């Protein structure tokens, strides 16, 4: 398996676990084989040490020198427009839809079920129609 | 500069034992200088005593009697002993609580009883603390009924029942179960008298239609609400109540 994403200074990571779970941060420095120093001033992540097991590497990378302070990181982050780019990714959208689904009330779930049934009916009717016309040809 | 608090003049050596005695402190405080001359307050006999007319010949026509009589009994204990039933209130005086998630118009999911799984509309809390709900009966067969809030999940869905008026006779006494007469086995009457079966009274039917008419009118405003109340609630695989939002 070829690795495509690497731990580099400036790589934007998604923190999965811990107190800052669900947020993005940039790698500022590497502590040792297992730990990183990260900082996400534009995403409310203070300068802190995280374990590699707590994070997931995203496709984004910002240009900044190692050990850069929060101000520098923040500027580079905004220049690269990471927040907007992240919101467009499928990954971020999946997270959002999962959260939405979990927050649905009982009535919302019922309405969702009914709407899906409606949609399936429309699709099924169209498929039937296409099949019929294909058969008659 | 703010006034600094004075160090304690009479430092405690031990709990309850101070360095200086009362008389020494009197001198230290220069209390003789701060003494206020207390003017003697005259005893107002017209307030504390009253003239009372006495009947009978040789009793003297009037007597000067204190307005407030001394108590005729002093208990041997300072605080009277409390009864065993002290603080224990009868059920009728209990404080009724209602979960904050349950407000008039909330859709509730019934968890127990013959109507378990059904979604109903909460109308109001009765005097005994039980919840008055209605299906509406047309949608799911739940009549005007009482339920305990313990057997209920309150969903976030609310319906506006502020305009719904419930007939005044609908109360706890209205719902109280009536004892059905069982057949008495008299001589030669064993198979003759039938057991009285429960039948829905006309007054119940009247009240049901009156209330449901109003509730259904409100429910009709939302496209999916009627269907929602018709169906039953059930858990599917992967659905865990502690993880779900209702």
Interface residues (C-beta under 8 A of the other chain):
Chain A: X102 X103 X104 X105 X106 X107 X110 X111 X114
Chain B: X107 X109 X119 X155 X156 X157 X224 X225 X227 X228 X231 X233 X243 X244 X245 X246
